[in-house]
Each structure stands twice: as structure tokens, then as C-alpha cells.
């Protein structure tokens, strides 16, 4: 498990469980300030791999996605740049969302992008395909967003104008994916899609 922990500022906390009754916390993975720590669901080239977004101690008006590798979930290194903001709905910062989904085309990553408007930050989310063996290499990423805050529960809340992908569960036989996302830091939304359709959308509507 990974989460945004607090240690002299935000950093990446890690823990594990065997039975979901007893939980064990590991050392923090990375130095503060850092957010959006997302572990890949399996080892790659014999190592654990995690995405993160170095940040500051505030609302972080910047942010690129980086990748780190570890032999033991304690010692992290081999840091690689993955992707940066590019304009439009993802002009201010980007960050990893749910655990990447392994597909034939690459790792499918749902990620959030932020733009700075006259009404503050606006969080939407899109998707990218990462190389299966070298996941710091972005094969494709969406130019348009997949989902942005449009309805009241996504636009009005503790932190307004937020659609922030948190988790994704795939039904293997059908390829249907359930995407859970935070709405204005007040409620959790649920959207459905199909992995193959999302992959094709990413490829057809990729950033050139």
C-alpha cells in the first residue's frame, strides 16, 4: 500500500498486510516533499517500481511524474523522468492516479492533470500508455481529458473543481474497468469504461 504520509512535509508512505487485519508500516520511500506515490502491481526487471510527483509543502503549482525502483521496498533509486505538464487541462501539473493496468499495448496509467484558472486549480484526468519493460518511457498520452469536473458534486466541495482518479478495478473476463475518483474532496465518484476502448482512445487522441 502507498499513501501520502506526513514527515516534515508530505512524503510517500508504504506498508503491507497479509490478511487485511494486521498492517505493517515501512520506512517512508522518498524524501519530502513528494506526493502521488503509486506502485506498479508487479516487479519489473526484478525490482519494485513506483511513480511519484516531487512537490512542495503547499498547494504545489508545479509537478512532473518520476519513476523510482527498489530491490526491497526500502532503498529507492534509479530515478527516471516520466512526463511533464504540456498545456490545456494538464498545463500546471500532472500526477499518477490508480495502480497501472498491464495490457498488451503497455501499462495503462490513469493520471490527473491540473490547469490554473481564474477560479483556482481545476483537476481533470486522462490516460497514458507506458512501455512494459521500461515504464519511464511514455508511448502515448491523451491530448483531451477523459473526465473533468462538470457536475455539482465535482465542482462544489471542500476543494472545488476536482475530478481526481484514485483506484481502478478491472474485470478480467470482460475488460470492464471501474474508476473511482475523488469529487471536490467531498464524495467519491465512479465511472466505467473498457480497457481496450481506453487504449484505443489514447492511441487515436495522443499528444503529438
Number of C-alpha atoms within 10 A of each C-alpha: 14 18 16 16 18 14 13 10 16 22 27 25 20 22 14 13 11 8 7 7 6 8 12 10 12 14 12 21 22 21 13 19 19 23 26 26 30 23 22 17 13 12 14 14 10 10 14 18 25 26 26 25 26 22 21 17 12 9 8 14 13 16 23 18 23 20 23 22 22 18 13 9 17 12 13 17 13 9 15 16 15 17 19 19 19 14 13 14 24 25 16 23 26 27 28 29 25 24 22 25 19 18 14 9 15 21 23 25 21 27 26 28 29 27 19 16 10 6 8 12 19 24 29 25 27 24 25 26 26 24 16 17 11 13 20 20 16 15 18 21 26 22 21 18 19 16 16 21 20 12 10 12 20 25 21 16 15 12 15 21 25 28 28 31 27 19 16 20 15 16 11 9 6 10 14 16 19 17 18 20 24 19 28 23 19 16 12 16 16 13 12 13 13 14 21 16 12 19 24 12 17 24 18 13 15 17 14 7
